[in-house]
Amino acid sequence: MVKTQQPRPTNPSTPPPPYREWIPALIAAVVGAPFVFVFAQAMADAELRRFENPMRAFIGDRLFERLAAGEKTEQHYYGANLSAPDFTLKDKDGKTWRLSDARGKVVVMNFWTITCQPCVKEMPSLVALAKAARQRGDVEVIAVTTDNNWEEVKAIFPPASELRVLFDPKREVVRDKYGTRLFPETWIIDREGVIRLRVDGQREWSEPLALEVIDRFR
């Protein structure tokens, strides 16, 4: 009697060969990779524009493009490769203030003198900025004057001004360390002590756009 061979039973729960599992994933990755790259690039571009737009509006598109390209201009500076020279000056009360002690904060530093009319016109906006900076907690605004003492400049400040005024009558900081000869000039220094922006000339520092520019470096 001839025995017939019975078919080997199959187990429906037996997994398919391994290659069947990763082939669909591989196809999806190959097809989807360009879309992922495009999406990631679009997100990066959007973030860059969000960072740049306030600066472009503040100093102008054409000048921003020149500065961003590394071109040196007579007015303004934009970058991240210059460390701010450290210095120590005294305020109106004779107290010492040192730039390096402000590390961890964004410092907005204005150079001015009482005989400069644009400086005097700009000062109320710096006083308002100093008040707003106190609410932020990580921004400090200072006004470095080349005048001799508080008596010479106090008339332009309100009694409750929170703006820190420092005195550099010999111009050892303003001229010798920072090379400034025309006023007003404002520098923005980031938390690490790096100069990020220098703006020449009068600005309205209390307006939302100026605050947005400062916040980019916080």
C-alpha positions in Angstrom: 0.0 0.0 0.0 1.4 3.3 -1.1 1.3 6.1 1.5 0.5 9.5 0.1 2.4 12.4 1.6 0.1 14.8 3.4 0.7 18.5 2.8 2.7 20.1 5.6 0.3 22.2 7.7 0.9 26.0 7.6 0.6 28.3 10.5 -1.3 31.4 9.6 0.6 33.3 12.3 4.0 32.7 10.8 5.5 36.1 9.9 6.4 36.8 6.3 10.1 36.8 5.3 11.9 39.8 6.8 12.4 41.6 3.5 8.7 41.9 3.1 8.5 44.0 6.2 11.1 46.7 5.3 10.4 47.0 1.6 7.3 49.2 2.1 9.2 51.3 4.7 12.1 51.7 2.3 9.8 52.7 -0.6 8.1 55.2 1.7 11.4 56.7 2.8 12.7 57.0 -0.8 9.5 58.6 -2.0 9.0 60.8 1.1 12.6 62.0 1.6 12.5 64.9 -0.9 9.3 66.2 0.7 10.8 66.0 4.2 13.9 67.9 3.0 11.8 70.6 1.3 9.6 70.9 4.5 12.7 71.2 6.7 14.3 73.7 4.4 11.1 75.8 4.3 10.9 75.8 8.1 14.6 76.9 8.4 14.0 79.7 5.9 10.9 80.8 7.8 12.9 81.0 11.0 15.7 82.9 9.3 13.2 85.4 7.9 11.6 85.8 11.4 15.0 86.6 12.8 16.1 88.9 10.0 12.9 90.9 9.2 13.1 93.3 12.2 16.7 94.1 11.4 15.8 94.7 7.7 13.0 97.0 8.7 15.1 98.8 11.3 18.2 99.6 9.1 16.8 99.0 5.6 16.9 96.0 3.2 19.8 97.3 1.1 22.1 98.1 4.0 21.2 94.8 5.7 22.1 92.8 2.7 25.5 94.5 2.5 26.2 94.0 6.2 25.0 90.4 6.1 27.3 89.7 3.2 30.3 90.9 5.4 30.7 94.1 3.6 32.2 97.0 5.7 30.2 100.2 5.6 30.7 103.6 7.1 27.5 103.3 9.1 26.3 100.4 11.2 27.6 97.0 12.0 25.9 93.6 12.0 27.7 90.4 12.9 28.8 88.0 15.6 32.6 87.9 15.4 33.6 90.9 17.5 33.9 90.8 21.3 33.0 94.0 23.1 36.0 95.5 24.8 35.6 95.4 28.6 35.6 98.6 30.5 34.8 100.2 33.9 33.1 103.6 34.4 31.3 105.4 37.1 27.7 106.5 37.2 26.1 109.7 38.5 26.4 108.4 42.1 30.0 107.5 41.7 29.3 103.8 41.7 31.5 101.6 39.4 29.9 99.7 36.6 31.8 97.1 34.6 30.6 95.7 31.3 31.8 92.1 32.0 29.6 92.1 35.1 26.6 92.3 32.8 27.4 89.0 31.2 24.3 86.9 30.8 22.3 90.0 29.8 21.8 91.8 26.5 23.4 95.3 26.8 22.2 98.2 24.8 24.9 100.8 25.0 24.5 104.4 23.7 27.3 106.8 23.2 26.3 110.5 23.4 27.1 114.0 24.6 24.9 116.9 25.8 26.1 119.2 22.9 24.7 116.7 20.4 21.2 117.7 19.5 20.2 114.3 17.9 21.5 112.7 21.1 19.3 114.9 23.3 16.3 114.2 21.0 16.9 110.4 21.2 17.4 110.3 25.0 13.7 110.1 26.0 13.3 106.9 23.9 16.3 105.4 25.7 14.8 106.3 29.1 11.6 104.5 28.0 13.7 101.6 26.8 15.4 101.3 30.1 12.1 101.1 31.8 10.9 98.4 29.5 14.2 96.5 30.0 13.6 96.3 33.7 10.4 94.3 33.0 12.4 91.9 30.8 15.1 91.3 33.5 17.8 90.2 31.0 18.3 93.5 29.2 20.4 96.4 30.5 20.4 99.9 28.9 23.3 102.2 29.6 24.1 105.7 28.2 27.8 106.6 28.1 28.4 110.3 27.9 31.7 112.1 27.3 30.5 115.0 29.5 32.2 115.6 32.8 29.5 115.0 35.5 25.9 114.6 36.3 25.4 118.3 36.8 26.1 119.0 33.2 23.5 116.6 31.8 20.8 116.0 34.5 18.4 118.6 33.1 17.3 116.4 30.2 16.4 113.4 32.4 13.1 112.9 34.4 13.5 112.5 38.1 12.6 108.8 38.2 14.7 107.8 35.2 15.9 104.2 35.3 18.5 104.7 32.6 22.1 104.2 33.9 24.3 107.1 32.8 28.0 106.5 32.8 30.7 109.2 32.4 33.8 109.0 30.1 35.1 112.6 29.9 38.5 111.4 28.6 36.9 109.3 25.9 39.0 106.3 26.9 36.1 104.0 26.3 34.1 105.8 23.6 37.0 106.8 21.4 39.9 104.7 22.4 38.2 101.3 22.9 35.2 101.6 20.5 36.5 104.1 18.0 33.4 106.3 18.1 33.8 109.9 17.0 30.3 110.8 15.9 27.2 110.7 18.1 24.8 109.2 18.8 25.9 105.7 18.3 24.2 102.6 19.9 25.7 99.1 20.3 23.8 95.9 21.1 26.0 93.3 22.9 24.6 89.8 23.5 24.7 87.6 26.6 28.2 86.3 25.7 29.7 89.8 25.4 29.7 89.7 21.5 28.8 92.8 19.6 25.8 91.9 17.4 24.7 95.3 16.1 25.9 98.9 15.9 23.4 101.6 14.8 24.7 105.0 13.9 22.5 108.1 14.3 19.3 108.9 16.1 16.6 106.2 16.5 13.3 105.8 18.3 14.3 103.0 20.8 11.0 102.8 22.5 9.0 101.7 19.5 8.0 98.1 19.1 10.3 97.5 16.1 13.4 98.5 18.2 12.3 96.2 21.0 11.8 93.4 18.6 15.4 93.8 17.3 16.8 93.7 20.8 14.7 90.7 21.7 16.3 88.8 18.8 19.6 88.7 20.9 18.0 87.7 24.2 
